Amino acid sequence: MCYARPVDALAALADPVRRELVGLLARGEVAAGELAGRFLVSRPAISRHLRVLREAGLVTVRSEGKRRLYALDPAPLRELDDWLEPYRDLWAQRLDALDTEIARGGRSKRNGEPE
């Protein structure tokens, strides 16, 4: 598997504005002007964020008259999900161990046992 695209997607999603844009686009195609109207940052800033998402392959754009319509392309998210898969077991094991330690600590305190 090539890791360039998942890492590009991950880098693009590092910004909270871009994550919110992806969330909005997950609901369906949206015009650039409508997207820009939902944020406190300037329209040129939103345009730059959309360009980063487009270059990472996360969104597509098409023109309809003067409007530019953006849509989510889920393929890079699936690739990112595949890339993250080996780490899920690692975190699941660590979270299970943490859960066990928390449960032990709670029992110790209830029973008056020293920690």
Secondary structure, 3 states (H helix, E strand, C coil): CCCHHHHHHHHHCCCHHHHHHHHHHCCCCEEHHHHHCCCCCCHHHHHHHHHHHHHCCCEEEEEECCEEEEEECCHHHHHHHHHHHHHHHHHHHHHHHHHHHHHHHHHHHHHCCCC
